[in-house]
């Protein structure tokens, strides 16, 4: 009986690995048209896939400045940020985010929103897969096309059209920074006439864009 259970478990794991690896390989080349988050959205979803060549570099620099300054140097996980977040949680302090752009991409494309250790484990698994099977440029391209940029709005092209009335191909540093400032909480923040923290955060991101360019922190996307 135990041998039979072990056999079926091993078989299930093998099939899971084969299916997920195949899916990740396919999505290295094909646009991600729909995600679980989009399907579960109660609103009418607006999305518009654009290749990275038609997304302004200001947007790439802005999300790196805001979300993941080590994007080009890590293997999918920012261990220092994770350790800091765990230490703050243990001390009862503010729970800072430690997810990289790679982790967020893995979650947004293959999984669902929300917490839980099971989902976190799957997120780590898919992060390893995309870091292994995709390029950094592809990870960034997918991230910018599936991230929620507003209520029922997905991708920076749809966000640019919603907020500024023009394509993501010609976002100014200010516009890109305001979209990046919305990403952590797209259901409660607005990129047009932002106030309070969102406005201050957007200004901080815009200032950091210069540093991203000077230090080549977005170089892996444009090699």
Secondary structure as a PSIPRED ss2 file (coil, helix, strand):
# PSIPRED VFORMAT (PSIPRED V4.0)

   1 X C   1.000  0.000  0.000
   2 X H   0.000  1.000  0.000
   3 X H   0.000  1.000  0.000
   4 X H   0.000  1.000  0.000
   5 X H   0.000  1.000  0.000
   6 X H   0.000  1.000  0.000
   7 X H   0.000  1.000  0.000
   8 X H   0.000  1.000  0.000
   9 X H   0.000  1.000  0.000
  10 X H   0.000  1.000  0.000
  11 X H   0.000  1.000  0.000
  12 X H   0.000  1.000  0.000
  13 X H   0.000  1.000  0.000
  14 X H   0.000  1.000  0.000
  15 X H   0.000  1.000  0.000
  16 X H   0.000  1.000  0.000
  17 X H   0.000  1.000  0.000
  18 X H   0.000  1.000  0.000
  19 X H   0.000  1.000  0.000
  20 X H   0.000  1.000  0.000
  21 X H   0.000  1.000  0.000
  22 X H   0.000  1.000  0.000
  23 X H   0.000  1.000  0.000
  24 X H   0.000  1.000  0.000
  25 X H   0.000  1.000  0.000
  26 X H   0.000  1.000  0.000
  27 X C   1.000  0.000  0.000
  28 X C   1.000  0.000  0.000
  29 X C   1.000  0.000  0.000
  30 X C   1.000  0.000  0.000
  31 X C   1.000  0.000  0.000
  32 X C   1.000  0.000  0.000
  33 X C   1.000  0.000  0.000
  34 X C   1.000  0.000  0.000
  35 X C   1.000  0.000  0.000
  36 X H   0.000  1.000  0.000
  37 X H   0.000  1.000  0.000
  38 X H   0.000  1.000  0.000
  39 X H   0.000  1.000  0.000
  40 X H   0.000  1.000  0.000
  41 X C   1.000  0.000  0.000
  42 X C   1.000  0.000  0.000
  43 X C   1.000  0.000  0.000
  44 X C   1.000  0.000  0.000
  45 X C   1.000  0.000  0.000
  46 X E   0.000  0.000  1.000
  47 X E   0.000  0.000  1.000
  48 X C   1.000  0.000  0.000
  49 X C   1.000  0.000  0.000
  50 X C   1.000  0.000  0.000
  51 X C   1.000  0.000  0.000
  52 X H   0.000  1.000  0.000
  53 X H   0.000  1.000  0.000
  54 X H   0.000  1.000  0.000
  55 X C   1.000  0.000  0.000
  56 X C   1.000  0.000  0.000
  57 X H   0.000  1.000  0.000
  58 X H   0.000  1.000  0.000
  59 X H   0.000  1.000  0.000
  60 X H   0.000  1.000  0.000
  61 X H   0.000  1.000  0.000
  62 X H   0.000  1.000  0.000
  63 X H   0.000  1.000  0.000
  64 X H   0.000  1.000  0.000
  65 X H   0.000  1.000  0.000
  66 X H   0.000  1.000  0.000
  67 X H   0.000  1.000  0.000
  68 X C   1.000  0.000  0.000
  69 X C   1.000  0.000  0.000
  70 X C   1.000  0.000  0.000
  71 X C   1.000  0.000  0.000
  72 X C   1.000  0.000  0.000
  73 X C   1.000  0.000  0.000
  74 X C   1.000  0.000  0.000
  75 X C   1.000  0.000  0.000
  76 X C   1.000  0.000  0.000
  77 X C   1.000  0.000  0.000
  78 X C   1.000  0.000  0.000
  79 X H   0.000  1.000  0.000
  80 X H   0.000  1.000  0.000
  81 X H   0.000  1.000  0.000
  82 X H   0.000  1.000  0.000
  83 X H   0.000  1.000  0.000
  84 X H   0.000  1.000  0.000
  85 X H   0.000  1.000  0.000
  86 X H   0.000  1.000  0.000
  87 X H   0.000  1.000  0.000
  88 X H   0.000  1.000  0.000
  89 X H   0.000  1.000  0.000
  90 X H   0.000  1.000  0.000
  91 X C   1.000  0.000  0.000
  92 X C   1.000  0.000  0.000
  93 X C   1.000  0.000  0.000
  94 X C   1.000  0.000  0.000
  95 X C   1.000  0.000  0.000
  96 X C   1.000  0.000  0.000
  97 X C   1.000  0.000  0.000
  98 X C   1.000  0.000  0.000
  99 X C   1.000  0.000  0.000
 100 X C   1.000  0.000  0.000
 101 X H   0.000  1.000  0.000
 102 X H   0.000  1.000  0.000
 103 X H   0.000  1.000  0.000
 104 X H   0.000  1.000  0.000
 105 X H   0.000  1.000  0.000
 106 X H   0.000  1.000  0.000
 107 X H   0.000  1.000  0.000
 108 X H   0.000  1.000  0.000
 109 X H   0.000  1.000  0.000
 110 X H   0.000  1.000  0.000
 111 X C   1.000  0.000  0.000
 112 X C   1.000  0.000  0.000
 113 X C   1.000  0.000  0.000
 114 X C   1.000  0.000  0.000
 115 X C   1.000  0.000  0.000
 116 X C   1.000  0.000  0.000
 117 X H   0.000  1.000  0.000
 118 X H   0.000  1.000  0.000
 119 X H   0.000  1.000  0.000
 120 X H   0.000  1.000  0.000
 121 X H   0.000  1.000  0.000
 122 X H   0.000  1.000  0.000
 123 X H   0.000  1.000  0.000
 124 X H   0.000  1.000  0.000
 125 X H   0.000  1.000  0.000
 126 X H   0.000  1.000  0.000
 127 X H   0.000  1.000  0.000
 128 X H   0.000  1.000  0.000
 129 X H   0.000  1.000  0.000
 130 X H   0.000  1.000  0.000
 131 X H   0.000  1.000  0.000
 132 X H   0.000  1.000  0.000
 133 X H   0.000  1.000  0.000
 134 X C   1.000  0.000  0.000
 135 X C   1.000  0.000  0.000
 136 X H   0.000  1.000  0.000
 137 X H   0.000  1.000  0.000
 138 X H   0.000  1.000  0.000
 139 X H   0.000  1.000  0.000
 140 X H   0.000  1.000  0.000
 141 X H   0.000  1.000  0.000
 142 X H   0.000  1.000  0.000
 143 X H   0.000  1.000  0.000
 144 X H   0.000  1.000  0.000
 145 X H   0.000  1.000  0.000
 146 X H   0.000  1.000  0.000
 147 X C   1.000  0.000  0.000
 148 X E   0.000  0.000  1.000
 149 X E   0.000  0.000  1.000
 150 X E   0.000  0.000  1.000
 151 X C   1.000  0.000  0.000
 152 X C   1.000  0.000  0.000
 153 X E   0.000  0.000  1.000
 154 X E   0.000  0.000  1.000
 155 X C   1.000  0.000  0.000
 156 X H   0.000  1.000  0.000
 157 X H   0.000  1.000  0.000
 158 X H   0.000  1.000  0.000
 159 X H   0.000  1.000  0.000
 160 X H   0.000  1.000  0.000
 161 X H   0.000  1.000  0.000
 162 X H   0.000  1.000  0.000
 163 X H   0.000  1.000  0.000
 164 X H   0.000  1.000  0.000
 165 X C   1.000  0.000  0.000
 166 X C   1.000  0.000  0.000
 167 X C   1.000  0.000  0.000
 168 X H   0.000  1.000  0.000
 169 X H   0.000  1.000  0.000
 170 X H   0.000  1.000  0.000
 171 X C   1.000  0.000  0.000
 172 X C   1.000  0.000  0.000
 173 X H   0.000  1.000  0.000
 174 X H   0.000  1.000  0.000
 175 X H   0.000  1.000  0.000
 176 X H   0.000  1.000  0.000
 177 X H   0.000  1.000  0.000
 178 X H   0.000  1.000  0.000
 179 X H   0.000  1.000  0.000
 180 X H   0.000  1.000  0.000
 181 X H   0.000  1.000  0.000
 182 X H   0.000  1.000  0.000
 183 X H   0.000  1.000  0.000
 184 X H   0.000  1.000  0.000
 185 X H   0.000  1.000  0.000
 186 X C   1.000  0.000  0.000
 187 X C   1.000  0.000  0.000
 188 X C   1.000  0.000  0.000
 189 X C   1.000  0.000  0.000
 190 X C   1.000  0.000  0.000
 191 X C   1.000  0.000  0.000
 192 X C   1.000  0.000  0.000
 193 X C   1.000  0.000  0.000
 194 X C   1.000  0.000  0.000
 195 X C   1.000  0.000  0.000
 196 X H   0.000  1.000  0.000
 197 X H   0.000  1.000  0.000
 198 X H   0.000  1.000  0.000
 199 X H   0.000  1.000  0.000
 200 X H   0.000  1.000  0.000
 201 X H   0.000  1.000  0.000
 202 X H   0.000  1.000  0.000
 203 X H   0.000  1.000  0.000
 204 X H   0.000  1.000  0.000
 205 X H   0.000  1.000  0.000
 206 X H   0.000  1.000  0.000
 207 X H   0.000  1.000  0.000
 208 X H   0.000  1.000  0.000
 209 X H   0.000  1.000  0.000
 210 X H   0.000  1.000  0.000
 211 X H   0.000  1.000  0.000
 212 X H   0.000  1.000  0.000
 213 X H   0.000  1.000  0.000
 214 X H   0.000  1.000  0.000
 215 X C   1.000  0.000  0.000
 216 X C   1.000  0.000  0.000
 217 X C   1.000  0.000  0.000
 218 X C   1.000  0.000  0.000
 219 X H   0.000  1.000  0.000
 220 X H   0.000  1.000  0.000
 221 X H   0.000  1.000  0.000
 222 X C   1.000  0.000  0.000
 223 X C   1.000  0.000  0.000
